[in-house]
Amino acid sequence: MGRLSRLRAALDERLTPFTGSVRHKLLALVLAPLLLGMPALLLIVWYWGTQGYNQLLINKVSADLGTARQVFDRVQATVGDGLAALAASHRLALALDRREVDRREDGGLEALLEDTARRQGLDFLLLLDPQGRVRAGARAADSDRSGWAVVRSALEGAGTHGLDVLSPEHLAAIDPSLPARVLIPLVPTRNAASTGRTVEDRALTIHAAVPLFGLDGDLLGVLEAGMLLNGSQAIVDRINTVVYQEASLPLGSQGTATLFLNDTRIATNVRLFEGERALGTRASAAVYRRVMGEGRVWLGSAFVVDHTYVSGYEPLLDTAGRRIGMLYVGFLEAPLQDALYRAMAGLVLAFLVVSALGTLADLRFAQAIFRPLERMNRVIAAIEAGDGTARAGPSRSRDELGRLSRAFDQLLNSLAARQLDLQRSAEDLDRKVAERTAELESANATLQQASRQLVMSEKLAAIGQLTAGVAHEINNPVAVIQGNLDLLREVLGDAAAPVKDEIRLIDEQTRRIQTIIAKLLQFARPGDYAGQAEPIDVNAVVFDCLLLTRHTMGRRRIAVETNLASKVRVEISRGELQQVLVNLMVNAVQAMPDGGTLTIETSDTLFPEDGPGDGGGDCREGVTLSVHDTGHGIAPDCLCRVFDPFFTTKKSEGTGLGLSISFAIVQRQGGHITVESRPGVRTTFTVTLRRKAGFAERSGEPASPSILFREG
């Protein structure tokens, strides 16, 4: 209630200049149609205008795309028509009749094909026999061309044309110079999908074939032709000229057209810097998914190389109906958007001018009503300033405003008497609400902590049960493998010499599996592997572990520094503590592949009084052991998972159980382990052990590892 009252009071305070004055209410009544209706109308006009304008742009680019498609289809048809004209020409008939003459001389078949290809802008023109094999026009004579759909159609008696993609091998079979002509290096393009390719060596080709018939109607062969579109700027310039004629794009916008092979621009008039065409740049990933992935037309804004264009994309299909590329037209969006915003800004300016003039006129008209209210308004201002004794005084007016003034003075007198009581009640209510809120926040924090501990307990129990089952199921077949391997070695004897390395590898991998199984079981049932707890000297265990790992440190040029100041003996299994320390030291050495410094420190410490197993001062005593390294550190996203089972950053080795088992050993003893890392500077693992073991495992409530991280 107190908070609601304060909110309501604050709202009333902000609205008082408007709702607490008749003058302002009258002003609002007079100016509302102007100040509310006009902005609403302006917003509607803005919204409809923007939406309509954008729809007009989409409709235009849709029409442009249709026109571009017609022009491109006409270019393809022109190739087919030219080929059909050659098939019906008298000159070709004469050349075929003189096929026994050298075809390279003037008037020969090869010369006719080369001359026709040059005049019609074809990159290759082939004559095929009735079986679809090359008869003339290509370097690879007698090669079979019947695998192409246009050739098969022509062999069946129907000429056709379409788009096909020719590989470098197909091009080289026709003419060894063609692969180099179509080669386009790929240019890294913002917003494009990632690719491992660096060059486009295939060719998007207008492919056409027509049959040749003799006078008796028999099929004499097939004419096959192709126009390579890679780098063919004449076609995109022709499309651009037809679609975006002069003055069709006002306001300085620029129209463009492009042919894509897959998502690569192979022919375009989109420019990069210094007027260079954007060959080898690629379409954005969003456009590629829509057009090439889903086979749908894209109409709308799209990022093209380095600017936003109002764009239209549609897929290009080859003669087999597969999507092989895209046809694109579009124009710069920024000039058109700038024009729209300028128009809208002019509309807003006109609205402001009209609103200002209308407001001045309304204010002059309303002054006749405002004058009688000025007196009451001054009283309200004085009261707001803190003068609670201000009153309107006697009024000579006998109309509604006069009666209102007298009643207003009476209300002020009674309000002053009650305001003090209300203020005291409000303060008391606020205090009670604050106290209750603090109690609820404390209870909520306690509930969240209990929930996190319950989730962690359930996770560790599930992982333990799973790993125990997996280890048990794997252990049986591994034992069979090891037994049969020993039998194989015994039975073969010297005959096993040729494969002794393979047998040794199997033996090593089997032992590695057994080691992993042992770690899984140790993680799943740590109580079964716990050693006999006894009071031990931590410093002596540190020296033993340094001896065990000295070879590894020597190979990596690791300098070891120790500061062993602890004097308290802790209750723990010597073997388990050794396992924990060796694991931490080996991890530290692996983090310093180029050498570094390993520092081990021990010191006495005290546990909190409410720790597990407290029974006196001895239970509070303990030892802190720290292992520091100057290695590469632990990444922030890995730091919070270092104690998770099966998590490891060493993909080629390790099971990810070393730190998990170490954490379980320390936790079961009643201690705790923490990690602190500054990437590239230092990593520290700290183990704290009790003088008298608390054995947290018996409580059934696993703790979560404490993890500290600092920016490097």
VOLUM-915809 format. One line per 4 residues: number of its first residue (from 0); their letters; for each residue x, y, z of C-alpha. Coordinates in steps of 0.001 Angstrom, whole numbers, plus 500000, padded with zeros to 6 digits. Layout:
<sites>
NUM = A = X Y Z ~ ...
</sites>
This chain:
<sites>
0 = MGRL = 500000 500000 500000 ~ 502819 502399 500892 ~ 504590 501787 497572 ~ 501323 502183 495651
4 = SRLR = 500628 505412 497508 ~ 504051 506789 496650 ~ 503617 505830 493009 ~ 500219 507465 492873
8 = AALD = 501538 510577 494618 ~ 504460 510833 492200 ~ 502115 510488 489227 ~ 499764 513112 490621
12 = ERLT = 502710 515411 491211 ~ 503828 515137 487596 ~ 500310 515660 486252 ~ 499390 518466 488638
16 = PFTG = 500325 521255 486186 ~ 497790 519788 483761 ~ 495075 518120 485848 ~ 495244 520477 488854
20 = SVRH = 494338 523602 486936 ~ 491109 524527 485181 ~ 493165 526752 482992 ~ 495228 523864 481763
24 = KLLA = 492171 521694 481323 ~ 490548 524336 479173 ~ 493746 524655 477189 ~ 493853 520906 476741
28 = LVLA = 490212 520883 475664 ~ 490834 523559 473076 ~ 494197 522268 471820 ~ 493498 518515 471982
32 = PLLL = 492233 518222 468384 ~ 495303 520115 467211 ~ 497985 518623 469431 ~ 496683 515040 469557
36 = GMPA = 494773 514576 466342 ~ 497431 516069 464110 ~ 500323 513935 465478 ~ 498162 510823 465219
40 = LLLI = 497293 511737 461650 ~ 500968 512428 460960 ~ 501974 509013 462329 ~ 499329 507315 460195
44 = VWYW = 500486 509197 457102 ~ 504109 508371 457964 ~ 503350 504687 458409 ~ 501167 504338 455333
48 = GTQG = 503508 506454 453261 ~ 506565 504435 454265 ~ 504808 501109 453778 ~ 503333 502179 450468
52 = YNQL = 506653 503534 449285 ~ 508455 500331 450217 ~ 505769 498289 448470 ~ 506189 500434 445367
56 = LINK = 509924 499726 445438 ~ 509257 495994 445760 ~ 506730 496110 442927 ~ 509237 497965 440769
60 = VSAD = 512084 495550 441434 ~ 509664 492669 440788 ~ 508773 494176 437405 ~ 512469 494838 436741
64 = LGTA = 513258 491213 437531 ~ 510577 490046 435101 ~ 511981 492309 432387 ~ 515504 491107 433076
68 = RQVF = 514335 487513 432818 ~ 512725 488218 429452 ~ 515925 489869 428180 ~ 518035 486971 429433
72 = DRVQ = 515646 484421 427921 ~ 515834 486350 424637 ~ 519637 486183 424732 ~ 519407 482410 425165
76 = ATVG = 516832 482167 422389 ~ 519123 484200 420126 ~ 521839 481574 420552 ~ 519360 478837 419627
80 = DGLA = 517974 480847 416677 ~ 521449 481523 415306 ~ 522298 477860 415586 ~ 519058 476883 413805
84 = ALAA = 519827 479376 411028 ~ 523253 477811 410520 ~ 521706 474328 410442 ~ 519405 475405 407614
88 = SHRL = 522079 477371 405695 ~ 523220 476439 402210 ~ 526804 477150 403161 ~ 526770 474425 405824
92 = ALAL = 525227 471967 403350 ~ 528047 472668 400887 ~ 530667 472276 403622 ~ 529189 468923 404614
96 = DRRE = 529236 467757 400972 ~ 532910 468644 400756 ~ 533836 466892 404012 ~ 536484 464887 402242
100 = VDRR = 538424 468128 401557 ~ 540787 469467 404231 ~ 538447 471085 406728 ~ 540922 473764 407774
104 = EDGG = 541181 475445 404375 ~ 538993 478363 403353 ~ 535466 477250 402797 ~ 536002 474071 404771
108 = LEAL = 533812 472819 407595 ~ 536166 473887 410421 ~ 536526 477355 408936 ~ 532757 477707 408650
112 = LEDT = 532236 476696 412269 ~ 534931 479076 413532 ~ 533626 481985 411440 ~ 530031 481411 412572
116 = ARRQ = 531059 481142 416235 ~ 532977 484422 415971 ~ 530096 486281 414276 ~ 527458 485015 416712
120 = GLDF = 529610 485545 419822 ~ 529807 481817 420607 ~ 532675 480390 422613 ~ 532414 476982 420967
124 = LLLL = 530494 475484 418033 ~ 530629 471717 417466 ~ 529339 469385 414779 ~ 528266 465999 416168
128 = DPQG = 527463 462813 414302 ~ 524102 460977 414707 ~ 525544 459151 417739 ~ 526452 462398 419530
132 = RVRA = 530220 462176 419012 ~ 532295 465193 418001 ~ 532884 465371 414268 ~ 534292 468899 413974
136 = GARA = 534879 472018 416015 ~ 536657 470626 419116 ~ 540209 469597 419944 ~ 539000 466247 421350
140 = ADSD = 537604 464604 418234 ~ 535236 461641 418584 ~ 534407 462560 422232 ~ 530880 461619 423264
144 = RSGW = 528545 464607 423875 ~ 525271 462666 424151 ~ 525252 463012 427934 ~ 524041 466635 427730
148 = AVVR = 520276 467151 427778 ~ 520280 469603 424842 ~ 522263 467136 422727 ~ 519922 464263 423579
152 = SALE = 516956 466414 422613 ~ 518586 467329 419290 ~ 519413 463673 418585 ~ 515712 462971 419077
156 = GAGT = 514905 465626 416465 ~ 514057 468701 418578 ~ 516380 471673 418907 ~ 516565 473276 422336
160 = HGLD = 518614 475627 424469 ~ 519154 476360 428140 ~ 521767 476846 430857 ~ 524397 474330 431902
164 = VLSP = 527492 474368 434108 ~ 530675 473157 432387 ~ 533516 471848 434509 ~ 537177 472614 433667
168 = EHLA = 537480 469095 432215 ~ 534545 469649 429849 ~ 535987 472986 428743 ~ 539455 471576 428162
172 = AIDP = 538008 468759 426029 ~ 536492 471415 423736 ~ 539390 473894 423728 ~ 542393 473922 426121
176 = SLPA = 542256 477736 426259 ~ 538721 477867 427672 ~ 539447 476944 431359 ~ 541747 479935 431782
180 = RVLI = 539153 482296 430260 ~ 536439 481428 432788 ~ 538654 481452 435891 ~ 537378 483967 438500
184 = PLVP = 539164 484355 441887 ~ 536743 484524 444826 ~ 536769 487807 446759 ~ 536049 487748 450541
188 = TRNA = 532579 489261 450898 ~ 530879 490528 454041 ~ 527682 488637 455032 ~ 528438 485765 452621
192 = ASTG = 528377 482153 453795 ~ 531773 480676 454702 ~ 533505 478583 452035 ~ 536811 476840 451596
196 = RTVE = 536986 477623 447863 ~ 539282 480357 446576 ~ 538443 480339 442864 ~ 535468 479643 440583
200 = DRAL = 536743 477515 437687 ~ 533399 476282 436355 ~ 531530 478078 433558 ~ 527862 479090 433446
204 = TIHA = 527013 478462 429799 ~ 524141 479166 427417 ~ 523957 475731 425863 ~ 522079 475024 422614
208 = AVPL = 521803 472164 420140 ~ 519790 471683 416899 ~ 519471 468645 414637 ~ 520774 468497 411014
212 = FGLD = 518495 466720 408538 ~ 519257 465609 405024 ~ 516995 466105 402022 ~ 515471 462712 402664
216 = GDLL = 514692 463631 406300 ~ 517441 461462 407772 ~ 519391 462813 410774 ~ 522852 463809 409555
220 = GVLE = 524112 465080 412901 ~ 523739 467796 415518 ~ 525056 471330 415868 ~ 526003 472108 419477
224 = AGML = 527003 475603 420623 ~ 527806 477363 423861 ~ 528257 480919 425087 ~ 530294 481210 428298
228 = LNGS = 528809 483751 430702 ~ 531793 484020 433077 ~ 533021 487599 432715 ~ 530511 488290 429915
232 = QAIV = 529794 491926 430726 ~ 527941 492580 427466 ~ 524957 490508 428580 ~ 524565 492125 432038
236 = DRIN = 525110 495572 430504 ~ 522398 494806 427948 ~ 520031 493665 430726 ~ 520848 496763 432764
240 = TVVY = 520321 499057 429777 ~ 516916 497573 428963 ~ 515672 497384 432572 ~ 517049 500688 433861
244 = QEAS = 516684 503120 431012 ~ 517667 506747 431401 ~ 515585 508601 434022 ~ 513892 505381 435161
248 = LPLG = 515675 505728 438511 ~ 515424 509290 439776 ~ 517198 510761 442767 ~ 520624 509442 441822
252 = SQGT = 519936 505756 442414 ~ 521945 503296 440364 ~ 520577 500146 438723 ~ 522601 496961 438522
256 = ATLF = 522283 493470 437047 ~ 524243 490312 437869 ~ 524525 486671 436859 ~ 525492 484264 439657
260 = LNDT = 527000 480799 439386 ~ 525879 479256 442658 ~ 526486 482308 444928 ~ 529431 483814 442993
264 = RIAT = 529132 486868 440731 ~ 530482 485794 437349 ~ 529050 488700 435339 ~ 527995 491977 436950
268 = NVRL = 528007 495730 436713 ~ 528056 496118 440504 ~ 531173 498114 441246 ~ 533841 497816 443907
272 = FEGE = 536429 500576 444212 ~ 537808 502669 441322 ~ 535063 501405 439013 ~ 536215 497777 439104
276 = RALG = 533414 495257 438625 ~ 532678 493048 441620 ~ 533505 489758 439889 ~ 534186 486966 442366
280 = TRAS = 532211 488545 445196 ~ 529411 486430 446645 ~ 525779 486809 447580 ~ 524777 487188 451223
284 = AAVY = 524002 484015 453152 ~ 520354 485039 453703 ~ 519742 485522 449969 ~ 521545 482278 449140
288 = RRVM = 519400 480251 451555 ~ 516180 481766 450206 ~ 516913 481538 446480 ~ 519285 478593 446069
292 = GEGR = 518269 476609 449132 ~ 514484 477043 448935 ~ 514088 477912 445256 ~ 512090 481073 446052
296 = VWLG = 512308 484564 444591 ~ 513850 487255 446805 ~ 512224 490696 446630 ~ 513281 493405 449064
300 = SAFV = 516326 494986 450629 ~ 519545 492971 450476 ~ 523192 493659 451242 ~ 525128 493670 447938
304 = VDHT = 528949 493753 448281 ~ 529143 496953 450368 ~ 525782 498727 450005 ~ 522101 497970 450527
308 = YVSG = 520091 497578 447317 ~ 516408 497101 446614 ~ 516995 493698 445082 ~ 515317 490981 443115
312 = YEPL = 516829 487496 442879 ~ 515435 484429 441160 ~ 517027 481007 440691 ~ 518511 479885 437381
316 = LDTA = 517879 476266 436407 ~ 519992 474105 434136 ~ 518603 471884 431413 ~ 518076 469104 433983
320 = GRRI = 515976 471365 436254 ~ 518652 471843 438943 ~ 519282 475218 440602 ~ 522715 476372 439440
324 = GMLY = 522738 480118 439946 ~ 520767 483326 440247 ~ 519654 486262 438109 ~ 519761 489563 439981
328 = VGFL = 518600 493117 439336 ~ 518463 495928 441855 ~ 519068 499580 442546 ~ 520636 501560 445378
332 = EAPL = 518250 502002 448293 ~ 519972 504881 450079 ~ 519080 507718 447614 ~ 515434 506670 447562
336 = QDAL = 515295 506356 451341 ~ 516906 509792 451670 ~ 514252 511264 449374 ~ 511505 509618 451422
340 = YRAM = 512935 510958 454671 ~ 513266 514449 453202 ~ 509630 514351 452139 ~ 508557 513142 455567
344 = AGLV = 510709 515812 457221 ~ 508976 518446 455126 ~ 505625 517053 456195 ~ 506649 517221 459857
348 = LAFL = 507888 520793 459424 ~ 504603 521801 457831 ~ 502739 520178 460720 ~ 504827 522083 463266
352 = VVSA = 504188 525404 461532 ~ 500432 524762 461334 ~ 500350 523588 464952 ~ 502224 526676 466170
356 = LGTL = 499911 529073 464348 ~ 496820 527217 465577 ~ 498093 527216 469152 ~ 498637 530995 469141
360 = ADLR = 495124 531557 467839 ~ 493585 529242 470473 ~ 495480 530932 473323 ~ 494200 534399 472352
364 = FAQA = 490660 533064 472229 ~ 490920 531347 475639 ~ 492224 534374 477584 ~ 488693 535551 478371
368 = IFRP = 488144 532392 480420 ~ 491599 532307 481976 ~ 491460 535703 483774 ~ 488889 534677 486480
372 = LERM = 491006 531619 487229 ~ 494310 533462 487762 ~ 493492 534243 491390 ~ 492866 530596 492282
376 = NRVI = 495929 529573 490330 ~ 498157 531921 492395 ~ 496818 530351 495592 ~ 497621 526859 494305
380 = AAIE = 501136 527998 493387 ~ 501668 529447 496875 ~ 500512 526222 498530 ~ 502846 524148 496299
384 = AGDG = 505693 526481 497358 ~ 505017 525616 501011 ~ 502700 528432 502131 ~ 499914 526418 503732
388 = TARA = 498111 529610 504908 ~ 497447 530936 501391 ~ 493746 531337 500606 ~ 491733 532725 497748
392 = GPSR = 489751 535023 500069 ~ 486263 536457 499584 ~ 485011 536421 496009 ~ 482469 538769 494466
396 = SRDE = 481705 536382 491694 ~ 478410 534598 492107 ~ 478815 532149 489256 ~ 480201 528635 489390
400 = LGRL = 483792 529862 489684 ~ 482955 532056 492694 ~ 481272 529220 494547 ~ 484219 527018 493685
404 = SRAF = 486638 529589 495224 ~ 484812 529712 498553 ~ 484502 525926 498756 ~ 488188 525683 497883
408 = DQLL = 489158 527745 500978 ~ 487062 525507 503204 ~ 488657 522394 501773 ~ 492133 523831 502334
412 = NSLA = 491390 524389 506019 ~ 490194 520810 506548 ~ 492960 519373 504381 ~ 495677 521030 506459
416 = ARQL = 494283 519377 509593 ~ 494172 515903 508071 ~ 497389 516010 506137 ~ 499485 515580 509245
420 = DLQR = 497576 512443 510257 ~ 497864 510953 506782 ~ 501591 511586 506656 ~ 502165 509786 509948
424 = SAED = 500081 506798 508771 ~ 501931 506629 505475 ~ 505354 506627 507133 ~ 504336 503804 509451
428 = LDRK = 502975 501765 506543 ~ 506121 502283 504491 ~ 508259 501045 507355 ~ 506227 497845 507697
432 = VAER = 506322 497170 503950 ~ 510116 497620 503894 ~ 510552 495169 506757 ~ 508337 492569 505080
436 = TAEL = 510152 492995 501764 ~ 513515 492358 503414 ~ 512160 489173 505018 ~ 510847 487899 501667
440 = ESAN = 514137 488625 499878 ~ 516080 486725 502538 ~ 513730 483726 502280 ~ 513964 483759 498478
444 = ATLQ = 517793 483740 498558 ~ 517755 480765 500939 ~ 515339 478879 498655 ~ 517476 479504 495562
448 = QASR = 520603 478241 497317 ~ 518816 475063 498415 ~ 517512 474525 494874 ~ 521014 474828 493385
452 = QLVM = 522424 472340 495879 ~ 519603 469872 495120 ~ 520179 470113 491355 ~ 523939 469557 491796
456 = SEKL = 523277 466523 494027 ~ 520926 464971 491476 ~ 523384 465598 488611 ~ 526314 463965 490412
460 = AAIG = 524176 460983 491469 ~ 522978 460454 487879 ~ 526521 460723 486476 ~ 527818 458286 489090
464 = QLTA = 525144 455711 488299 ~ 525715 456070 484552 ~ 529510 455798 484730 ~ 529320 452752 487039
468 = GVAH = 527044 450943 484593 ~ 529171 451855 481561 ~ 532401 450794 483314 ~ 530868 447462 484353
472 = EINN = 529592 446695 480830 ~ 532928 447579 479188 ~ 535071 445688 481711 ~ 533772 442226 480702
476 = PVAV = 534592 442433 476937 ~ 537941 444069 477753 ~ 538824 441115 480007 ~ 537913 438726 477188
480 = IQGN = 540091 440698 474739 ~ 543044 440693 477151 ~ 542683 436961 477844 ~ 542500 436040 474187
484 = LDLL = 545428 438323 473428 ~ 547560 436524 476024 ~ 546414 433168 474602 ~ 547239 434351 471078
488 = REVL = 550753 435387 472136 ~ 551261 432061 473946 ~ 549947 429865 471094 ~ 551758 431669 468285
492 = GDAA = 555052 431997 470109 ~ 557790 432983 467677 ~ 555284 432890 464808 ~ 553813 436126 466169
496 = APVK = 557003 438060 465430 ~ 555719 439646 462140 ~ 552801 441218 464035 ~ 554416 441778 467406
500 = DEIR = 554051 445566 467071 ~ 550339 445209 466333 ~ 549910 442832 469312 ~ 551816 445291 471503
504 = LIDE = 549537 448145 470396 ~ 546445 446047 471176 ~ 547887 445209 474565 ~ 548647 448874 475313
508 = QTRR = 545188 450047 474242 ~ 543540 447292 476312 ~ 545460 448436 479391 ~ 544451 452013 478588
512 = IQTI = 540797 450956 478512 ~ 541268 449196 481852 ~ 542814 452365 483288 ~ 539865 454446 482058
516 = IAKL = 537453 451859 483544 ~ 539260 452057 486874 ~ 538922 455848 486858 ~ 535245 455590 485971
520 = LQFA = 534632 453189 488842 ~ 536675 455347 491190 ~ 534521 458339 490197 ~ 531252 456358 490429
524 = RPGD = 532041 454624 493770 ~ 534763 456717 495452 ~ 534073 455023 498794 ~ 535178 451641 497433
528 = YAGQ = 538579 453085 496447 ~ 539207 455169 499529 ~ 542412 454298 501335 ~ 542998 454084 505080
532 = AEPI = 542919 457586 506568 ~ 545788 458382 508926 ~ 547525 461517 510152 ~ 550205 462357 507587
536 = DVNA = 552747 465098 506967 ~ 551660 467008 503833 ~ 555193 468275 503219 ~ 556530 464701 502992
540 = VVFD = 553850 463814 500437 ~ 554841 466890 498381 ~ 558476 465694 498270 ~ 557332 462216 497177
544 = CLLL = 555207 463681 494383 ~ 558104 465849 493167 ~ 560229 462694 492854 ~ 557432 460950 490904
548 = TRHT = 557124 463814 488404 ~ 560769 464926 488116 ~ 561245 463243 484704 ~ 558305 465068 483182
552 = MGRR = 559510 468397 484596 ~ 563064 467824 483396 ~ 561981 467238 479814 ~ 560011 470506 479735
556 = RIAV = 562552 472690 481556 ~ 560280 473353 484531 ~ 561789 475205 487506 ~ 560341 474073 490842
560 = ETNL = 559996 476373 493852 ~ 558648 475239 497235 ~ 557546 477026 500389 ~ 556489 474258 502778
564 = ASKV = 555551 475972 506037 ~ 552757 473729 507352 ~ 553232 471881 510632 ~ 549773 470365 511183
568 = RVEI = 549324 466708 510220 ~ 546016 466028 508408 ~ 543905 462887 508474 ~ 543676 461437 504922
572 = SRGE = 544795 458426 502907 ~ 548381 459001 501838 ~ 547746 457385 498454 ~ 544680 459542 497789
576 = LQQV = 546483 462770 498691 ~ 549374 461688 496488 ~ 546921 461061 493648 ~ 545462 464569 494048
580 = LVNL = 548872 466287 494139 ~ 550329 464326 491208 ~ 547262 465153 489118 ~ 547555 468891 489903
584 = MVNA = 551321 468896 489240 ~ 551018 467002 485928 ~ 548272 469381 484792 ~ 550488 472338 485689
588 = VQAM = 553442 470876 483735 ~ 551217 470257 480679 ~ 550114 473896 480844 ~ 553768 474982 480408
592 = PDGG = 554942 473239 477195 ~ 557727 475801 476676 ~ 558925 475759 480276 ~ 558068 477865 483299
596 = TLTI = 557948 477850 487076 ~ 556010 475446 489276 ~ 555503 476722 492840 ~ 554155 474559 495662
600 = ETSD = 553261 476126 499015 ~ 551823 474736 502248 ~ 550624 476578 505338 ~ 548470 475998 508389
604 = TLFP = 544903 477327 508379 ~ 541679 477374 510401 ~ 538227 476187 509256 ~ 534960 477924 510214
608 = EDGP = 533473 476724 513508 ~ 530381 475218 511834 ~ 532369 472928 509514 ~ 531599 469206 509259
612 = GDGG = 532749 467123 512190 ~ 533490 470036 514483 ~ 534200 468818 517925 ~ 536795 471202 519212
616 = GDCR = 539832 473228 518254 ~ 541575 470292 516520 ~ 538721 470011 514005 ~ 539123 473654 513078
620 = EGVT = 542834 473256 512303 ~ 543984 472258 508851 ~ 546489 472727 506032 ~ 546283 474803 502857
624 = LSVH = 548284 473478 499879 ~ 548674 475632 496725 ~ 550006 474600 493289 ~ 550921 477575 491053
628 = DTGH = 552061 477485 487438 ~ 553055 480180 484931 ~ 551385 478463 481981 ~ 548798 479605 479434
632 = GIAP = 545985 479617 482002 ~ 542372 478508 481672 ~ 539890 480241 479362 ~ 536872 481879 481046
636 = DCLC = 534378 479568 479312 ~ 536322 476496 480521 ~ 537105 477716 484046 ~ 533624 476993 485409
640 = RVFD = 533760 473401 484112 ~ 537221 472197 485157 ~ 535800 469967 487921 ~ 532977 468570 485744
644 = PFFT = 533269 464820 485023 ~ 534624 463996 481523 ~ 535475 467634 480728 ~ 538961 468045 479273
648 = TKKS = 540729 470521 476996 ~ 543309 467856 475971 ~ 541391 466247 473107 ~ 544107 463783 472158
652 = EGTG = 544693 462444 475684 ~ 543049 462277 479078 ~ 539601 461200 480221 ~ 538441 464370 481933
656 = LGLS = 538154 462536 485280 ~ 541389 463581 487023 ~ 540128 466820 488547 ~ 536657 465327 489177
660 = ISFA = 538189 462464 491192 ~ 540528 464875 492985 ~ 537574 467063 493929 ~ 535645 464009 495194
664 = IVQR = 538620 462862 497325 ~ 539091 466283 498925 ~ 535347 466777 499444 ~ 534942 463346 501083
668 = QGGH = 537693 464214 503564 ~ 535772 467365 504493 ~ 538082 469810 502701 ~ 537627 471830 499572
672 = ITVE = 539498 472695 496372 ~ 539440 475970 494443 ~ 540944 477268 491208 ~ 541994 480789 490260
676 = SRPG = 543312 481664 486794 ~ 544599 484699 484956 ~ 544975 483597 481294 ~ 548538 483901 480071
680 = VRTT = 549852 484815 483554 ~ 549173 482325 486326 ~ 546906 479487 487445 ~ 546557 478370 491075
684 = FTVT = 544822 475288 492481 ~ 544334 475456 496272 ~ 543519 472381 498393 ~ 542417 472872 502011
688 = LRRK = 542362 469786 504308 ~ 541174 469318 507901 ~ 543311 467990 510689 ~ 540414 465701 511600
692 = AGFA = 538649 464390 508509 ~ 534994 465491 508280 ~ 534022 462943 505560 ~ 531391 465028 503734
696 = ERSG = 530366 461949 501691 ~ 528390 460620 504664 ~ 526193 463695 504746 ~ 524766 462835 501322
700 = EPAS = 524984 466462 500210 ~ 527762 467084 497641 ~ 529251 470519 497532 ~ 529941 472547 494418
704 = PSIL = 533552 473475 493574 ~ 534541 477061 494208 ~ 535936 478759 491107 ~ 537582 482167 490895
708 = FREG = 538434 483975 487648 ~ 540204 487218 486947 ~ 540746 488980 483642 ~ 544317 488665 482374
</sites>
